[in-house]
Amino acid sequence: MEKPATTRQLKVAREIQKVLAEIIRGKGMAAFGGAMVTVSEVRVSPDLSLAKTFVSIFPSDKAETVMKMLNDDMKTIRGELGHRVGKQLRIVPEIVFYLDTTLDYAEHIDELLKK
């Protein structure tokens, strides 16, 4: 079982989420083949060296392509993150992208309830 996040972890996670959202928004939808990419959550490891970044992608049929683009561009994104939060953090965390499927799940539950 995971230990609850400390206040510092939560603050760092919120800051990283905000900055990553700005970086991805700055690239524009065209960079992701017209898909809308949202950073829905960031969880930071206790030593602040790893940032699990959950992204939701709309439309969801482009998710696989966009995830590949994000993972291929990870070094550039981490470098940009370093430029923006380097003064607040000693270590710029390693970024790992995960697909946030909660919207798809909610949609699926909604469809089941309509039947």
Protein Blocks (a to p, Z undefined) as FASTA:
>chain_A
ZZdddfklmmmmmmmmmmmmmmmmmnopmlnnopacddfbdcddfklpaccdddddddfk
lmmmmmmmmmmmmmmmmmmmmmmmmmmpmbdcdddddddfklmmmmmmmmmmmZZ
